């Protein structure tokens, strides 16, 4: 159980550091890495035009997005279907872009982000 918890913490750390990079990649909104400009260049700061669906929502929605990704990572890290710790780690880290992409596509579709 200790190994599974460490796997989850490691994958959650990757998500925490790279979450804003995923936002910038999916929405091409101008978000950059935390060690770069962060959300300084995000299109939510523009007076006109489309606004990034993840950056424009409330902190509660942002927490829900982040929490859903962590939940998917937790399922892989603690689930009974993967026996190898290395495969568990790879799966938990891979759950970040996979779940994030799915959520990004849903948010982009619901907000008609790419329709403009």
C-alpha positions as CSV (number, residue, x, y, z in Angstrom):
1,X,0.0,0.0,0.0
2,X,2.9,2.3,0.7
3,X,4.3,1.9,-2.8
4,X,0.9,2.6,-4.3
5,X,0.6,5.8,-2.2
6,X,4.1,6.9,-3.4
7,X,3.1,6.2,-7.0
8,X,0.0,8.3,-6.6
9,X,2.0,11.2,-5.0
10,X,4.5,11.1,-7.8
11,X,1.9,11.2,-10.5
12,X,0.0,13.9,-8.7
13,X,3.2,15.9,-8.5
14,X,3.6,15.6,-12.3
15,X,0.0,16.8,-12.8
16,X,0.5,19.7,-10.4
17,X,3.6,20.9,-12.3
18,X,2.4,20.4,-15.8
19,X,-1.3,21.2,-15.5
20,X,-1.0,24.7,-17.0
21,X,1.2,23.3,-19.9
22,X,-1.7,20.9,-20.7
23,X,-4.1,23.9,-20.7
24,X,-1.9,25.8,-23.2
25,X,-1.4,22.7,-25.4
26,X,-5.1,21.8,-25.6
27,X,-6.5,25.3,-26.0
28,X,-3.5,27.2,-27.5
29,X,-4.6,30.0,-25.2
30,X,-1.2,31.4,-24.3
31,X,-0.7,29.6,-21.0
32,X,2.9,28.6,-20.4
33,X,4.8,26.6,-17.9
34,X,4.9,27.6,-14.2
35,X,8.6,28.5,-14.5
36,X,7.8,30.6,-17.6
37,X,5.0,33.2,-17.7
38,X,2.3,31.0,-16.4
39,X,-1.1,32.4,-17.3
40,X,0.2,35.9,-18.0
41,X,-0.3,35.5,-21.8
42,X,-3.5,33.5,-21.6
43,X,-6.3,34.9,-23.8
44,X,-8.6,35.4,-20.8
45,X,-6.7,38.7,-20.3
46,X,-7.8,39.9,-23.8
47,X,-10.8,42.3,-23.9
48,X,-12.2,40.6,-27.0
49,X,-12.1,37.2,-28.7
50,X,-12.4,33.7,-27.3
51,X,-11.4,32.9,-23.7
52,X,-9.8,29.7,-22.5
53,X,-12.5,27.5,-21.0
54,X,-10.3,26.3,-18.2
55,X,-8.9,29.7,-17.2
56,X,-12.2,31.5,-17.5
57,X,-14.2,29.3,-15.1
58,X,-14.5,29.7,-11.4
59,X,-11.9,28.3,-9.0
60,X,-14.5,25.6,-8.1
61,X,-14.6,24.3,-11.7
62,X,-10.8,24.4,-11.9
63,X,-10.7,22.3,-8.7
64,X,-13.2,19.9,-10.2
65,X,-11.1,19.5,-13.4
66,X,-7.9,19.0,-11.4
67,X,-9.7,16.7,-8.9
68,X,-11.1,14.6,-11.8
69,X,-7.6,14.1,-13.2
70,X,-6.3,13.2,-9.7
71,X,-9.2,10.7,-9.3
72,X,-8.3,9.0,-12.5
73,X,-4.7,8.8,-11.3
74,X,-5.8,7.4,-8.0
75,X,-7.8,4.7,-9.7
76,X,-4.7,3.5,-11.6
77,X,-2.4,3.9,-8.6
78,X,-4.7,2.1,-6.1
79,X,-6.7,-0.2,-8.4
80,X,-6.4,-3.9,-8.3
81,X,-5.9,-4.5,-12.0
82,X,-2.2,-3.6,-12.4
83,X,0.3,-5.7,-10.5
84,X,3.7,-4.2,-11.6
85,X,4.6,-1.0,-9.7
86,X,6.3,0.4,-12.9
87,X,3.3,-0.2,-15.0
88,X,1.1,1.3,-12.2
89,X,3.4,4.4,-12.3
90,X,3.3,4.7,-16.1
91,X,-0.5,4.3,-16.1
92,X,-1.0,6.8,-13.3
93,X,1.2,9.4,-15.1
94,X,-0.5,8.7,-18.4
95,X,-3.9,9.2,-16.8
96,X,-3.0,12.9,-16.6
97,X,-2.9,13.8,-20.3
98,X,-5.5,11.2,-21.2
99,X,-8.1,12.5,-18.7
100,X,-7.1,16.1,-19.2
101,X,-7.5,15.8,-22.9
102,X,-11.0,14.3,-22.5
103,X,-12.0,17.0,-20.1
104,X,-10.5,19.7,-22.3
105,X,-12.4,18.5,-25.3
106,X,-15.6,18.4,-23.3
107,X,-15.1,22.0,-22.0
108,X,-14.1,23.2,-25.4
109,X,-17.1,21.7,-27.0
110,X,-19.6,22.9,-24.3
111,X,-18.2,26.4,-24.4
112,X,-17.9,26.3,-28.3
113,X,-14.3,27.5,-27.8
114,X,-13.2,26.3,-31.2
115,X,-16.3,27.5,-33.0
116,X,-15.2,31.2,-33.0
